[in-house]
Amino acid sequence: MGPKVWSLIGLVILLATNMILFQYTIESYMVYDHASMRLFMSIAIINVGLIILLYRYWKKIEYSDK
């Protein structure tokens, strides 16, 4: 498995993790647990940055081979 496959697997894992983090953020907001909400939201925002960087890396690999 080359770097394209590993990048794609990483993207899927990061997107799934991000969906779970946003679910926890909404649940924390609904029960007025603002400390946990801020923690989950900050981790989710960092996760979005990692997704963007990994997507750009995957796109670079995908289109440089052709």
C-alpha positions as CSV (number, residue, x, y, z in Angstrom):
1,M,0.0,0.0,0.0
2,G,1.4,3.3,-1.1
3,P,1.1,6.8,0.3
4,K,-2.1,7.4,-1.6
5,V,-3.9,4.6,0.2
6,W,-2.5,5.5,3.6
7,S,-3.5,9.2,3.0
8,L,-7.0,8.1,2.1
9,I,-7.3,5.9,5.1
10,G,-6.1,8.7,7.3
11,L,-8.7,11.1,5.8
12,V,-11.5,8.6,6.5
13,I,-10.3,8.1,10.1
14,L,-10.0,11.9,10.8
15,L,-13.4,12.6,9.3
16,A,-15.0,9.9,11.5
17,T,-13.2,11.3,14.5
18,N,-14.4,14.8,13.7
19,M,-18.0,13.7,13.5
20,I,-17.8,12.0,16.9
21,L,-16.1,15.1,18.4
22,F,-18.9,17.4,17.0
23,Q,-21.5,15.0,18.5
24,Y,-19.8,15.3,21.9
25,T,-19.7,19.0,21.5
26,I,-23.4,19.2,20.9
27,E,-24.2,16.9,23.8
28,S,-22.0,19.0,26.1
29,Y,-23.8,22.1,25.0
30,M,-27.2,20.6,25.7
31,V,-26.3,19.7,29.3
32,Y,-24.5,23.0,29.9
33,D,-21.1,21.5,30.4
34,H,-19.2,24.3,28.8
35,A,-15.7,23.2,29.9
36,S,-16.1,19.9,28.0
37,M,-17.7,21.7,25.1
38,R,-14.7,24.0,24.7
39,L,-12.3,21.0,24.9
40,F,-14.2,19.0,22.3
41,M,-14.6,22.0,20.0
42,S,-10.9,22.9,20.2
43,I,-9.9,19.4,19.4
44,A,-12.4,19.3,16.5
45,I,-11.0,22.6,15.1
46,I,-7.4,21.2,15.3
47,N,-8.7,18.0,13.6
48,V,-10.2,20.1,10.7
49,G,-6.7,21.6,10.2
50,L,-5.2,18.2,10.0
51,I,-7.9,17.1,7.5
52,I,-7.1,20.0,5.3
53,L,-3.4,19.4,5.4
54,L,-3.8,15.7,4.7
55,Y,-6.3,16.3,1.9
56,R,-3.8,18.7,0.2
57,Y,-1.0,16.1,0.6
58,W,-3.3,13.4,-0.9
59,K,-4.3,15.6,-3.8
60,K,-0.7,16.4,-4.5
61,I,0.2,12.7,-4.6
62,E,-2.8,11.8,-6.6
63,Y,-2.3,14.3,-9.4
64,S,1.5,14.1,-9.6
65,D,1.5,10.4,-10.6
66,K,-0.3,11.1,-13.9
